[in-house]
Amino acid sequence: MAADGLVTLGSGYAPKETMKRLETEVNAKGLTVFARIDHVAGAAEVELSLRPTELLIFGHAKSGTPLMHSVQTIGIDPPLKILIWQDEAGNTWLSYNDPSWLPKRHWANHNIEATVTALRFMRSPKPLPELNRSFRNAASRCNARMGHRFNEAF
């Protein structure tokens, strides 16, 4: 699914396991986890129910700062956010803003392409091996540039 820069991918794991795997991978890459927001807990505080819905907010100045050097308004989008949620049928999904959407949203030029390409590492969860192949090359080209090593963990 994709709508206005939103990417949604299926996970082969339950929401809690998907979040655990995602957070482990983020930490292993030396990225900073700024927050983990459990929307179910928030709903419960106001006596409402909600299917599993949790947001991980993470990033690294090494990737966000070059974007903001190019176009200052991109600062509204980082840090990276991935929403893990469960639908009515019990399927688990990961949703996030497609990094390639950022230049379009902020009228950016080609100067941010390397950083945007490096951010696409999020598109390679294990439950979707067909996406792994398509983004493995982009991640490997950017590994040296970004100082990170991205692989498939979820």
N, C-alpha and C positions, 0 to 999 in steps of 0.2 A: 504494500500500500504506500502511496505517496500523495501528499496534498500540500501545496504551498511550502515545500521544503521539509516536510515531515516524512521521515522514513520509519516504517514499522516492520519488524522482523519477528518471526516466530522463534520460540525457544523450545527445546526438547525437554526442559526441566520445569519443575514447579517454580512459582515466583520466588520463594525464599532461597532455593538452591541457585536460581539464575542470578539473584542479587549477590549471593555469597561468591559465586564464580566471577562475576563482573568486578566486585570490589577487590577480590584477590588479585585479579589481573591488573587492575588500575594501580594498586599498591606495588605490585611486582615491577611495574614499569617506571616507578619513581614519581608517579603523578600524585598530586595532593588531593585527598578527599576532603572537600570543604563541608559537605553536609550529606546526610542521608535522611530523607523526609518520608515518614510513614503516614500516608494520607488516611489509612484505615484508622490509625490511632487518633488522628485529628477529627475524623468523622465520629468516632466513638465518644470523644469529649463533648460533643453536642448532641449525643444520643441519636446519631444517624448511622446507617450501615453502608458499607462500601466493599466491593470485591477487592482482593489484594491489589494495591496500587502504591508503589514506592518509587521515589526519585533519588537518584545518586547524582550529586553535583561535584565535579572534579575538574582538574586541569593542571596546567603548568605555564608559568610566565614565558617559557621558551617558545611556546606555540602561540599563545594569545597576544603577546606584545608585538610581534611582527605584523599581525593583522591590524592592530590598532595604529601602528606606524603608517600603514598604507591608507586606512580610512578610520578616523577616530570614532565614528558612530558604531563601528563593529563592537566597541566596548560594551554595548548593551547585550550582546549575545554570550560571550564567555562569562564564566567558565562553562565547560561542557556539561550537558545534562542528559541523562538517560532515564526514561520512565519505564519501569517494569510493571506490567499490569496483567490481570486475568480477565478474560471475557466471560460472557454468560455460559458458554459451553465448557469452561474450565481450561481453555488454552492460555498459555503464557506468551506474552508479547513484550518486545523491547521497542520503544519509540524514542527517536531523537531527531534533532534538526540536522538535515543533510549539510555537511560542510560546504559542498559545492553551491548551495543556495546562498551562502553569505555574500559572495561578490555581487550577485544579482540584487539582493536585498539592499545593499549599501552602495550600489553603483561603483563598485571597486574595479580596479584595472587588473591586468595580468600579473602584476608584481606580487600578488598574494597567492598565486597558484601553487607554489611549492608547499606552503604552510597548509593550505586547504587540502591538498592531496594527502599530506601526512595525517590530517585529522580523520581521513576516511578509514583508518584502521578499525574503527568501530563496526564496520560493515562485514566483519569476518567471524561471526560466531560459529562454533562447531556444528550446531544443528542444521546449518545451511551450507554444506560443503561447496555447492555451486558458486556461492558468493566468495568463499575462501579463495578459490582459484582466481577469480576476477580481480580481487584486491591485493593479492599477495605481491604482485609486481609493484603496485603503487607504494605499498608499505616498505618494500625492500629498497626502492629508489630513495625514499625519504628517511630511512633509518639513519644514515650518516649525517644528513642535513639536520635532523631533529635531535640526535643524540639518544634516541629511544629505540628499543627493539620490540616490535609488536608481533604477536602471534595469536593463534586462536585458542581461547580458553573457555568459551561458553557456547 
